[in-house]
Amino acid sequence: MDIKYGSPARGAFVTNVGLITSNGPHGHNIMTAEWTFQLSYDPGLIGVSVGPKKATHANIVATKFFGVGIAAEDQNVLASIAGNCTGKEVDKIGLLQELGFNFRKAEHFDLLIPEGCALSAECEVVDQLTCGDHVLFVGKTMNIAHTGKHPVTYHEGKYWHVGAEIQKPSPEERKRMDALKEKFKKR
């Protein structure tokens, strides 16, 4: 069964808002990608899932590198512009700079990285895999920075703040859980 965009089933997912930067046949570009996630601690690997018709896809295939920003709570305008037009037709970087957003040059690749993200990274493609109607690019982190800002979350087609902390089980609950794990241990 498909889980198409707009499907009520998609409402159960909560994701971050990835800001994927690239450079290549379509020039410097930025797009939003809700399927942006850490894959490995060591080596540091980040995955981004990109549609094969996107300008970002063509840029990454041509150069084998990309930038990742995890949008901070104060970057909803940046994320909306990056996700609501195509880099094949619009210079999104120029448009965003005109609105007052700043970008810095990446250290390892010919990329622009948006400033002020909760996290930003430069990635070299080490693998790619076609997954249904998207391509998963696996990038090894060559440089990473964390600002301490809270990331924006994406849920039901809207941006959200990270909510209130939900407490982990109490010490008493953990003791009971440990006892039950021992009781049901496979022998």
Backbone as JSON Lines, residues from 0, in Angstrom:
{"i":0,"aa":"M","n":[0.84,-1.18,0.0],"ca":[0.0,0.0,0.0],"c":[0.88,1.24,0.0]}
{"i":1,"aa":"D","n":[0.58,2.19,-0.84],"ca":[1.35,3.43,-0.93],"c":[1.01,4.37,0.22]}
{"i":2,"aa":"I","n":[1.97,5.23,0.58],"ca":[1.76,6.29,1.57],"c":[2.03,7.59,0.83]}
{"i":3,"aa":"K","n":[1.06,8.03,0.08],"ca":[1.24,9.21,-0.78],"c":[1.23,10.5,0.02]}
{"i":4,"aa":"Y","n":[1.84,11.54,-0.56],"ca":[1.83,12.87,0.06],"c":[0.37,13.27,0.27]}
{"i":5,"aa":"G","n":[0.05,13.76,1.44],"ca":[-1.32,14.14,1.77],"c":[-2.13,13.03,2.4]}
{"i":6,"aa":"S","n":[-1.59,11.8,2.41],"ca":[-2.29,10.66,3.02],"c":[-2.39,10.86,4.53]}
{"i":7,"aa":"P","n":[-3.55,10.56,5.12],"ca":[-3.69,10.68,6.58],"c":[-2.66,9.84,7.34]}
{"i":8,"aa":"A","n":[-2.22,8.74,6.77],"ca":[-1.22,7.89,7.44],"c":[0.09,8.64,7.65]}
{"i":9,"aa":"R","n":[0.4,9.6,6.76],"ca":[1.64,10.37,6.91],"c":[1.61,11.23,8.16]}
{"i":10,"aa":"G","n":[0.43,11.52,8.68],"ca":[0.3,12.34,9.87],"c":[0.91,11.74,11.11]}
{"i":11,"aa":"A","n":[1.16,10.45,11.1],"ca":[1.77,9.8,12.26],"c":[3.27,10.05,12.34]}
{"i":12,"aa":"F","n":[3.88,10.44,11.23],"ca":[5.31,10.66,11.21],"c":[5.67,12.06,11.71]}
{"i":13,"aa":"V","n":[6.75,12.15,12.47],"ca":[7.31,13.43,12.89],"c":[8.76,13.42,12.43]}
{"i":14,"aa":"T","n":[9.15,14.46,11.67],"ca":[10.51,14.5,11.14],"c":[11.15,15.85,11.42]}
{"i":15,"aa":"N","n":[12.43,15.93,11.15],"ca":[13.08,17.24,11.18],"c":[12.89,17.89,9.81]}
{"i":16,"aa":"V","n":[13.44,19.07,9.65],"ca":[13.41,19.76,8.36],"c":[14.85,19.92,7.91]}
{"i":17,"aa":"G","n":[15.26,19.07,6.97],"ca":[16.61,19.14,6.44],"c":[16.69,20.21,5.36]}
{"i":18,"aa":"L","n":[17.76,20.98,5.38],"ca":[18.05,21.97,4.35],"c":[19.26,21.45,3.57]}
{"i":19,"aa":"I","n":[19.02,20.91,2.4],"ca":[20.07,20.26,1.62],"c":[20.61,21.25,0.6]}
{"i":20,"aa":"T","n":[21.91,21.52,0.68],"ca":[22.53,22.4,-0.3],"c":[23.39,21.59,-1.25]}
{"i":21,"aa":"S","n":[23.49,22.09,-2.48],"ca":[24.26,21.4,-3.5],"c":[24.75,22.43,-4.51]}
{"i":22,"aa":"N","n":[25.64,21.98,-5.38],"ca":[26.15,22.81,-6.46],"c":[26.46,21.87,-7.6]}
{"i":23,"aa":"G","n":[26.17,22.28,-8.79],"ca":[26.41,21.41,-9.95],"c":[25.74,22.0,-11.17]}
{"i":24,"aa":"P","n":[25.15,21.15,-12.02],"ca":[24.55,21.64,-13.27],"c":[23.48,22.72,-13.07]}
{"i":25,"aa":"H","n":[22.83,22.73,-11.92],"ca":[21.79,23.73,-11.64],"c":[22.31,24.85,-10.74]}
{"i":26,"aa":"G","n":[23.62,24.94,-10.57],"ca":[24.21,25.98,-9.74],"c":[23.98,25.73,-8.26]}
{"i":27,"aa":"H","n":[24.36,26.71,-7.45],"ca":[24.14,26.59,-6.01],"c":[22.63,26.48,-5.75]}
{"i":28,"aa":"N","n":[22.26,25.52,-4.92],"ca":[20.83,25.26,-4.69],"c":[20.6,24.84,-3.25]}
{"i":29,"aa":"I","n":[19.36,25.0,-2.8],"ca":[18.93,24.54,-1.49],"c":[17.53,23.97,-1.63]}
{"i":30,"aa":"M","n":[17.27,22.89,-0.94],"ca":[15.93,22.3,-0.91],"c":[15.65,21.8,0.5]}
{"i":31,"aa":"T","n":[14.39,21.68,0.85],"ca":[14.04,21.04,2.12],"c":[13.84,19.56,1.86]}
{"i":32,"aa":"A","n":[14.2,18.76,2.85],"ca":[14.01,17.31,2.76],"c":[13.7,16.8,4.16]}
{"i":33,"aa":"E","n":[12.45,16.39,4.35],"ca":[12.09,15.89,5.67],"c":[12.74,14.55,5.96]}
{"i":34,"aa":"W","n":[13.21,13.84,4.97],"ca":[13.88,12.56,5.17],"c":[15.39,12.79,5.21]}
{"i":35,"aa":"T","n":[15.82,13.4,6.28],"ca":[17.23,13.72,6.52],"c":[17.56,13.19,7.91]}
{"i":36,"aa":"F","n":[18.55,12.29,8.0],"ca":[18.77,11.64,9.29],"c":[20.18,11.09,9.43]}
{"i":37,"aa":"Q","n":[20.59,10.92,10.67],"ca":[21.88,10.32,10.99],"c":[21.77,8.81,10.8]}
{"i":38,"aa":"L","n":[22.77,8.23,10.15],"ca":[22.78,6.79,9.9],"c":[23.8,6.05,10.74]}
{"i":39,"aa":"S","n":[24.89,6.72,11.13],"ca":[25.98,6.04,11.83],"c":[26.75,7.05,12.67]}
{"i":40,"aa":"Y","n":[27.23,6.56,13.83],"ca":[28.09,7.38,14.68],"c":[29.52,7.42,14.14]}
{"i":41,"aa":"D","n":[30.06,6.23,13.83],"ca":[31.46,6.1,13.47],"c":[31.61,5.1,12.34]}
{"i":42,"aa":"P","n":[31.78,5.53,11.12],"ca":[31.99,6.93,10.74],"c":[30.67,7.7,10.79]}
{"i":43,"aa":"G","n":[30.78,9.01,10.9],"ca":[29.58,9.85,10.89],"c":[28.95,9.84,9.51]}
{"i":44,"aa":"L","n":[27.77,9.26,9.42],"ca":[27.06,9.19,8.14],"c":[25.69,9.83,8.27]}
{"i":45,"aa":"I","n":[25.32,10.61,7.26],"ca":[24.02,11.25,7.2],"c":[23.35,10.81,5.91]}
{"i":46,"aa":"G","n":[22.06,10.49,5.99],"ca":[21.3,10.11,4.82],"c":[20.31,11.19,4.44]}
{"i":47,"aa":"V","n":[20.16,11.43,3.14],"ca":[19.14,12.33,2.63],"c":[18.42,11.62,1.49]}
{"i":48,"aa":"S","n":[17.12,11.71,1.5],"ca":[16.3,11.07,0.48],"c":[15.76,12.16,-0.45]}
{"i":49,"aa":"V","n":[16.1,12.04,-1.74],"ca":[15.81,13.1,-2.71],"c":[15.12,12.48,-3.93]}
{"i":50,"aa":"G","n":[14.09,13.14,-4.42],"ca":[13.42,12.69,-5.64],"c":[14.33,12.81,-6.84]}
{"i":51,"aa":"P","n":[14.31,11.83,-7.76],"ca":[15.25,11.83,-8.89],"c":[15.02,12.94,-9.91]}
{"i":52,"aa":"K","n":[13.89,13.64,-9.87],"ca":[13.63,14.73,-10.81],"c":[14.06,16.08,-10.26]}
{"i":53,"aa":"K","n":[14.56,16.11,-9.03],"ca":[14.93,17.36,-8.36],"c":[16.28,17.88,-8.86]}
{"i":54,"aa":"A","n":[16.44,19.2,-8.86],"ca":[17.72,19.83,-9.2],"c":[18.8,19.36,-8.24]}
{"i":55,"aa":"T","n":[18.45,19.19,-6.98],"ca":[19.42,18.73,-5.98],"c":[19.94,17.34,-6.34]}
{"i":56,"aa":"H","n":[19.08,16.47,-6.81],"ca":[19.5,15.12,-7.22],"c":[20.56,15.22,-8.32]}
{"i":57,"aa":"A","n":[20.29,16.01,-9.36],"ca":[21.24,16.16,-10.47],"c":[22.56,16.75,-9.97]}
{"i":58,"aa":"N","n":[22.49,17.73,-9.08],"ca":[23.71,18.34,-8.55],"c":[24.54,17.32,-7.75]}
{"i":59,"aa":"I","n":[23.88,16.56,-6.89],"ca":[24.62,15.58,-6.07],"c":[25.22,14.48,-6.93]}
{"i":60,"aa":"V","n":[24.47,13.99,-7.9],"ca":[24.99,12.94,-8.79],"c":[26.22,13.45,-9.53]}
{"i":61,"aa":"A","n":[26.2,14.7,-9.95],"ca":[27.31,15.26,-10.73],"c":[28.55,15.52,-9.88]}
{"i":62,"aa":"T","n":[28.39,15.89,-8.62],"ca":[29.54,16.31,-7.82],"c":[29.95,15.35,-6.7]}
{"i":63,"aa":"K","n":[29.02,14.52,-6.26],"ca":[29.25,13.55,-5.16],"c":[29.46,14.23,-3.81]}
{"i":64,"aa":"F","n":[28.83,15.39,-3.6],"ca":[28.86,16.03,-2.28],"c":[27.59,16.85,-2.08]}
{"i":65,"aa":"F","n":[27.27,17.12,-0.81],"ca":[26.12,17.94,-0.47],"c":[26.3,18.5,0.93]}
{"i":66,"aa":"G","n":[25.54,19.52,1.23],"ca":[25.52,20.1,2.57],"c":[24.19,19.77,3.23]}
{"i":67,"aa":"V","n":[24.21,19.69,4.55],"ca":[23.0,19.44,5.31],"c":[22.89,20.48,6.41]}
{"i":68,"aa":"G","n":[21.74,21.11,6.49],"ca":[21.41,21.95,7.64],"c":[20.16,21.38,8.26]}
{"i":69,"aa":"I","n":[20.11,21.28,9.55],"ca":[18.85,20.93,10.22],"c":[18.25,22.26,10.65]}
{"i":70,"aa":"A","n":[17.11,22.6,10.06],"ca":[16.51,23.92,10.28],"c":[16.2,24.15,11.75]}
{"i":71,"aa":"A","n":[16.53,25.35,12.21],"ca":[16.21,25.76,13.57],"c":[14.79,26.35,13.59]}
{"i":72,"aa":"E","n":[14.27,26.49,14.8],"ca":[12.89,26.96,14.96],"c":[12.64,28.34,14.35]}
{"i":73,"aa":"D","n":[13.68,29.14,14.19],"ca":[13.49,30.48,13.62],"c":[13.75,30.52,12.11]}
{"i":74,"aa":"Q","n":[13.77,29.35,11.46],"ca":[14.07,29.3,10.03],"c":[12.89,28.79,9.19]}
{"i":75,"aa":"N","n":[11.67,29.05,9.65],"ca":[10.5,28.56,8.92],"c":[10.36,29.22,7.54]}
{"i":76,"aa":"V","n":[10.72,30.49,7.42],"ca":[10.63,31.16,6.11],"c":[11.67,30.56,5.16]}
{"i":77,"aa":"L","n":[12.88,30.4,5.64],"ca":[13.94,29.79,4.82],"c":[13.5,28.41,4.34]}
{"i":78,"aa":"A","n":[13.0,27.59,5.26],"ca":[12.58,26.23,4.92],"c":[11.43,26.23,3.92]}
{"i":79,"aa":"S","n":[10.5,27.15,4.09],"ca":[9.36,27.2,3.17],"c":[9.78,27.58,1.76]}
{"i":80,"aa":"I","n":[10.66,28.55,1.64],"ca":[11.13,28.94,0.3],"c":[11.96,27.82,-0.32]}
{"i":81,"aa":"A","n":[12.83,27.21,0.46],"ca":[13.68,26.13,-0.06],"c":[12.85,24.94,-0.55]}
{"i":82,"aa":"G","n":[11.66,24.77,0.02],"ca":[10.84,23.61,-0.33],"c":[9.7,23.86,-1.28]}
{"i":83,"aa":"N","n":[9.42,25.12,-1.6],"ca":[8.22,25.39,-2.38],"c":[8.47,25.9,-3.79]}
{"i":84,"aa":"C","n":[9.69,25.76,-4.28],"ca":[9.97,26.06,-5.68],"c":[11.17,25.22,-6.1]}
{"i":85,"aa":"T","n":[11.4,25.14,-7.38],"ca":[12.48,24.29,-7.89],"c":[13.72,25.09,-8.25]}
{"i":86,"aa":"G","n":[14.86,24.53,-7.94],"ca":[16.14,25.12,-8.31],"c":[16.4,25.09,-9.81]}
{"i":87,"aa":"K","n":[15.56,24.4,-10.56],"ca":[15.67,24.4,-12.02],"c":[15.14,25.71,-12.59]}
{"i":88,"aa":"E","n":[14.27,26.39,-11.83],"ca":[13.63,27.61,-12.33],"c":[13.92,28.85,-11.49]}
{"i":89,"aa":"V","n":[14.32,28.68,-10.22],"ca":[14.47,29.8,-9.3],"c":[15.84,29.73,-8.62]}
{"i":90,"aa":"D","n":[16.53,30.86,-8.56],"ca":[17.77,30.96,-7.79],"c":[17.36,31.15,-6.33]}
{"i":91,"aa":"K","n":[17.13,30.05,-5.64],"ca":[16.64,30.11,-4.26],"c":[17.66,30.73,-3.32]}
{"i":92,"aa":"I","n":[18.94,30.5,-3.56],"ca":[19.98,31.1,-2.71],"c":[19.91,32.62,-2.83]}
{"i":93,"aa":"G","n":[19.86,33.15,-4.06],"ca":[19.75,34.59,-4.27],"c":[18.49,35.16,-3.64]}
{"i":94,"aa":"L","n":[17.37,34.48,-3.81],"ca":[16.11,34.92,-3.23],"c":[16.23,35.0,-1.7]}
{"i":95,"aa":"L","n":[16.79,33.96,-1.09],"ca":[16.94,33.93,0.37],"c":[17.9,35.01,0.86]}
{"i":96,"aa":"Q","n":[18.98,35.24,0.12],"ca":[19.9,36.31,0.5],"c":[19.21,37.67,0.43]}
{"i":97,"aa":"E","n":[18.37,37.86,-0.57],"ca":[17.61,39.1,-0.7],"c":[16.7,39.32,0.51]}
{"i":98,"aa":"L","n":[16.21,38.22,1.08],"ca":[15.36,38.29,2.27],"c":[16.16,38.45,3.57]}
{"i":99,"aa":"G","n":[17.5,38.41,3.46],"ca":[18.34,38.63,4.63],"c":[18.95,37.38,5.24]}
{"i":100,"aa":"F","n":[18.75,36.24,4.61],"ca":[19.39,35.01,5.1],"c":[20.84,34.97,4.63]}
{"i":101,"aa":"N","n":[21.71,34.47,5.49],"ca":[23.14,34.41,5.18],"c":[23.6,32.98,4.97]}
{"i":102,"aa":"F","n":[24.58,32.85,4.1],"ca":[25.19,31.57,3.8],"c":[26.7,31.72,3.95]}
{"i":103,"aa":"R","n":[27.35,30.64,4.34],"ca":[28.81,30.65,4.41],"c":[29.33,29.61,3.42]}
{"i":104,"aa":"K","n":[30.56,29.84,2.99],"ca":[31.19,28.86,2.09],"c":[31.62,27.65,2.91]}
{"i":105,"aa":"A","n":[31.38,26.49,2.37],"ca":[31.8,25.25,3.01],"c":[33.33,25.16,2.99]}
{"i":106,"aa":"E","n":[33.87,24.41,3.93],"ca":[35.33,24.27,4.03],"c":[35.9,23.25,3.06]}
{"i":107,"aa":"H","n":[35.14,22.18,2.77],"ca":[35.68,21.06,1.99],"c":[35.18,20.99,0.55]}
{"i":108,"aa":"F","n":[34.04,21.61,0.26],"ca":[33.44,21.5,-1.06],"c":[32.95,22.87,-1.53]}
{"i":109,"aa":"D","n":[32.67,22.99,-2.81],"ca":[32.14,24.23,-3.37],"c":[30.63,24.27,-3.11]}
{"i":110,"aa":"L","n":[30.3,24.55,-1.86],"ca":[28.92,24.59,-1.39],"c":[28.68,25.85,-0.58]}
{"i":111,"aa":"L","n":[27.42,26.21,-0.45],"ca":[27.01,27.25,0.48],"c":[26.19,26.59,1.58]}
{"i":112,"aa":"I","n":[26.45,26.97,2.81],"ca":[25.76,26.39,3.96],"c":[24.95,27.5,4.63]}
{"i":113,"aa":"P","n":[23.64,27.28,4.87],"ca":[22.87,28.34,5.55],"c":[23.36,28.54,6.98]}
{"i":114,"aa":"E","n":[23.48,29.79,7.39],"ca":[23.9,30.09,8.76],"c":[22.7,30.0,9.69]}
{"i":115,"aa":"G","n":[22.97,29.67,10.95],"ca":[21.93,29.67,11.97],"c":[21.15,28.39,12.13]}
{"i":116,"aa":"C","n":[21.56,27.33,11.45],"ca":[20.87,26.05,11.58],"c":[21.17,25.42,12.94]}
{"i":117,"aa":"A","n":[20.29,24.53,13.38],"ca":[20.54,23.78,14.61],"c":[21.81,22.94,14.44]}
{"i":118,"aa":"L","n":[22.01,22.41,13.26],"ca":[23.19,21.61,12.92],"c":[23.49,21.83,11.46]}
{"i":119,"aa":"S","n":[24.76,21.86,11.09],"ca":[25.13,21.9,9.68],"c":[26.3,20.96,9.45]}
{"i":120,"aa":"A","n":[26.33,20.38,8.26],"ca":[27.37,19.4,7.93],"c":[27.69,19.47,6.45]}
{"i":121,"aa":"E","n":[28.92,19.1,6.14],"ca":[29.35,18.92,4.75],"c":[29.55,17.43,4.56]}
{"i":122,"aa":"C","n":[29.01,16.89,3.5],"ca":[29.04,15.44,3.3],"c":[29.56,15.05,1.91]}
{"i":123,"aa":"E","n":[30.36,14.0,1.91],"ca":[30.83,13.39,0.67],"c":[30.04,12.1,0.46]}
{"i":124,"aa":"V","n":[29.47,11.94,-0.73],"ca":[28.66,10.75,-1.01],"c":[29.53,9.5,-0.98]}
{"i":125,"aa":"V","n":[29.14,8.54,-0.17],"ca":[29.84,7.26,-0.12],"c":[28.96,6.11,-0.61]}
{"i":126,"aa":"D","n":[27.67,6.38,-0.77],"ca":[26.76,5.36,-1.28],"c":[25.47,6.03,-1.72]}
{"i":127,"aa":"Q","n":[24.77,5.38,-2.61],"ca":[23.42,5.82,-2.96],"c":[22.6,4.6,-3.31]}
{"i":128,"aa":"L","n":[21.32,4.68,-2.99],"ca":[20.44,3.54,-3.14],"c":[19.07,4.05,-3.57]}
{"i":129,"aa":"T","n":[18.52,3.48,-4.63],"ca":[17.17,3.84,-5.03],"c":[16.21,3.13,-4.1]}
{"i":130,"aa":"C","n":[15.36,3.93,-3.44],"ca":[14.37,3.41,-2.49],"c":[13.0,3.88,-2.96]}
{"i":131,"aa":"G","n":[12.29,3.05,-3.72],"ca":[10.99,3.44,-4.24],"c":[11.12,4.62,-5.17]}
{"i":132,"aa":"D","n":[10.39,5.71,-4.86],"ca":[10.4,6.87,-5.75],"c":[11.43,7.93,-5.36]}
{"i":133,"aa":"H","n":[12.35,7.59,-4.47],"ca":[13.41,8.51,-4.05],"c":[14.78,7.81,-4.11]}
{"i":134,"aa":"V","n":[15.83,8.62,-4.04],"ca":[17.19,8.1,-3.97],"c":[17.76,8.5,-2.62]}
{"i":135,"aa":"L","n":[18.26,7.52,-1.89],"ca":[18.91,7.78,-0.6],"c":[20.4,7.99,-0.86]}
{"i":136,"aa":"F","n":[20.86,9.21,-0.59],"ca":[22.28,9.51,-0.68],"c":[22.87,9.38,0.72]}
{"i":137,"aa":"V","n":[23.92,8.6,0.85],"ca":[24.61,8.43,2.13],"c":[25.88,9.26,2.06]}
{"i":138,"aa":"G","n":[26.0,10.21,2.98],"ca":[27.15,11.09,2.98],"c":[27.99,10.94,4.24]}
{"i":139,"aa":"K","n":[29.3,10.85,4.04],"ca":[30.23,10.85,5.17],"c":[30.47,12.3,5.58]}
{"i":140,"aa":"T","n":[30.32,12.6,6.86],"ca":[30.49,13.97,7.32],"c":[31.96,14.34,7.31]}
{"i":141,"aa":"M","n":[32.25,15.43,6.62],"ca":[33.62,15.94,6.53],"c":[33.81,17.12,7.47]}
{"i":142,"aa":"N","n":[32.7,17.74,7.85],"ca":[32.71,18.88,8.76],"c":[31.32,18.96,9.36]}
{"i":143,"aa":"I","n":[31.23,19.25,10.65],"ca":[29.92,19.34,11.29],"c":[29.96,20.42,12.37]}
{"i":144,"aa":"A","n":[28.87,21.16,12.49],"ca":[28.78,22.23,13.49],"c":[27.4,22.19,14.12]}
{"i":145,"aa":"H","n":[27.34,22.5,15.4],"ca":[26.09,22.49,16.16],"c":[25.97,23.81,16.9]}
{"i":146,"aa":"T","n":[24.84,24.51,16.73],"ca":[24.68,25.82,17.35],"c":[24.03,25.77,18.73]}
{"i":147,"aa":"G","n":[23.39,24.67,19.08],"ca":[22.65,24.6,20.32],"c":[21.2,25.05,20.18]}
{"i":148,"aa":"K","n":[20.84,25.55,18.98],"ca":[19.44,25.93,18.75],"c":[18.57,24.68,18.68]}
{"i":149,"aa":"H","n":[17.3,24.84,18.97],"ca":[16.36,23.73,18.84],"c":[15.96,23.55,17.38]}
{"i":150,"aa":"P","n":[15.89,22.31,16.91],"ca":[15.44,22.08,15.54],"c":[13.93,22.26,15.45]}
{"i":151,"aa":"V","n":[13.47,22.66,14.28],"ca":[12.05,22.68,13.99],"c":[11.65,21.25,13.65]}
{"i":152,"aa":"T","n":[10.43,20.87,13.98],"ca":[9.93,19.56,13.58],"c":[8.83,19.75,12.56]}
{"i":153,"aa":"Y","n":[8.58,18.69,11.79],"ca":[7.57,18.73,10.74],"c":[6.59,17.6,11.0]}
{"i":154,"aa":"H","n":[5.3,17.96,11.09],"ca":[4.27,16.98,11.4],"c":[2.95,17.46,10.81]}
{"i":155,"aa":"E","n":[2.26,16.58,10.1],"ca":[0.97,16.89,9.48],"c":[1.05,18.12,8.57]}
{"i":156,"aa":"G","n":[2.18,18.28,7.86],"ca":[2.34,19.38,6.92],"c":[2.58,20.73,7.57]}
{"i":157,"aa":"K","n":[2.91,20.73,8.86],"ca":[3.13,21.98,9.58],"c":[4.45,21.92,10.34]}
{"i":158,"aa":"Y","n":[4.99,23.1,10.64],"ca":[6.19,23.21,11.46],"c":[5.78,23.3,12.93]}
{"i":159,"aa":"W","n":[6.58,22.66,13.81],"ca":[6.29,22.62,15.24],"c":[7.56,22.85,16.04]}
{"i":160,"aa":"H","n":[7.39,23.33,17.26],"ca":[8.48,23.37,18.23],"c":[8.64,21.97,18.81]}
{"i":161,"aa":"V","n":[9.84,21.65,19.27],"ca":[10.01,20.42,20.03],"c":[9.19,20.59,21.3]}
{"i":162,"aa":"G","n":[8.39,19.6,21.63],"ca":[7.46,19.7,22.77],"c":[8.12,19.5,24.11]}
{"i":163,"aa":"A","n":[7.29,19.46,25.12],"ca":[7.76,19.26,26.49],"c":[8.36,17.87,26.64]}
{"i":164,"aa":"E","n":[9.36,17.79,27.47],"ca":[10.02,16.51,27.72],"c":[9.05,15.53,28.37]}
{"i":165,"aa":"I","n":[9.1,14.29,27.92],"ca":[8.34,13.21,28.54],"c":[9.33,12.4,29.36]}
{"i":166,"aa":"Q","n":[9.06,12.25,30.62],"ca":[9.99,11.58,31.53],"c":[10.16,10.11,31.17]}
{"i":167,"aa":"K","n":[11.37,9.65,31.31],"ca":[11.65,8.22,31.13],"c":[11.11,7.49,32.35]}
{"i":168,"aa":"P","n":[11.05,6.17,32.31],"ca":[10.52,5.41,33.45],"c":[11.28,5.74,34.75]}
{"i":169,"aa":"S","n":[10.54,5.73,35.85],"ca":[11.12,6.01,37.17],"c":[12.05,4.87,37.58]}
{"i":170,"aa":"P","n":[12.9,5.09,38.6],"ca":[13.77,4.01,39.08],"c":[12.98,2.76,39.48]}
{"i":171,"aa":"E","n":[11.82,2.94,40.08],"ca":[11.0,1.78,40.47],"c":[10.5,1.02,39.24]}
{"i":172,"aa":"E","n":[10.06,1.79,38.23],"ca":[9.6,1.15,36.99],"c":[10.75,0.43,36.3]}
{"i":173,"aa":"R","n":[11.92,1.02,36.34],"ca":[13.09,0.37,35.71],"c":[13.44,-0.93,36.42]}
{"i":174,"aa":"K","n":[13.35,-0.95,37.76],"ca":[13.61,-2.2,38.51],"c":[12.62,-3.28,38.1]}
{"i":175,"aa":"R","n":[11.35,-2.9,37.98],"ca":[10.33,-3.87,37.56],"c":[10.61,-4.35,36.14]}
{"i":176,"aa":"M","n":[10.98,-3.44,35.25],"ca":[11.31,-3.81,33.87],"c":[12.5,-4.76,33.84]}
{"i":177,"aa":"D","n":[13.55,-4.47,34.62],"ca":[14.73,-5.33,34.67],"c":[14.38,-6.72,35.18]}
{"i":178,"aa":"A","n":[13.51,-6.79,36.21],"ca":[13.09,-8.08,36.75],"c":[12.33,-8.88,35.7]}
{"i":179,"aa":"L","n":[11.48,-8.22,34.94],"ca":[10.73,-8.9,33.9],"c":[11.64,-9.33,32.75]}
{"i":180,"aa":"K","n":[12.63,-8.52,32.43],"ca":[13.6,-8.93,31.39],"c":[14.31,-10.19,31.82]}
{"i":181,"aa":"E","n":[14.69,-10.26,33.09],"ca":[15.35,-11.47,33.61],"c":[14.41,-12.66,33.56]}
{"i":182,"aa":"K","n":[13.15,-12.46,33.94],"ca":[12.15,-13.53,33.93],"c":[11.95,-14.07,32.52]}
{"i":183,"aa":"F","n":[11.96,-13.2,31.52],"ca":[11.66,-13.62,30.15],"c":[12.94,-13.77,29.29]}
{"i":184,"aa":"K","n":[14.07,-13.85,29.93],"ca":[15.33,-14.02,29.22],"c":[15.33,-15.38,28.51]}
{"i":185,"aa":"K","n":[15.76,-15.38,27.28],"ca":[15.86,-16.64,26.51],"c":[17.06,-17.41,27.02]}
{"i":186,"aa":"R","n":[16.84,-18.66,27.28],"ca":[17.92,-19.48,27.81],"c":[18.25,-20.64,26.9]}
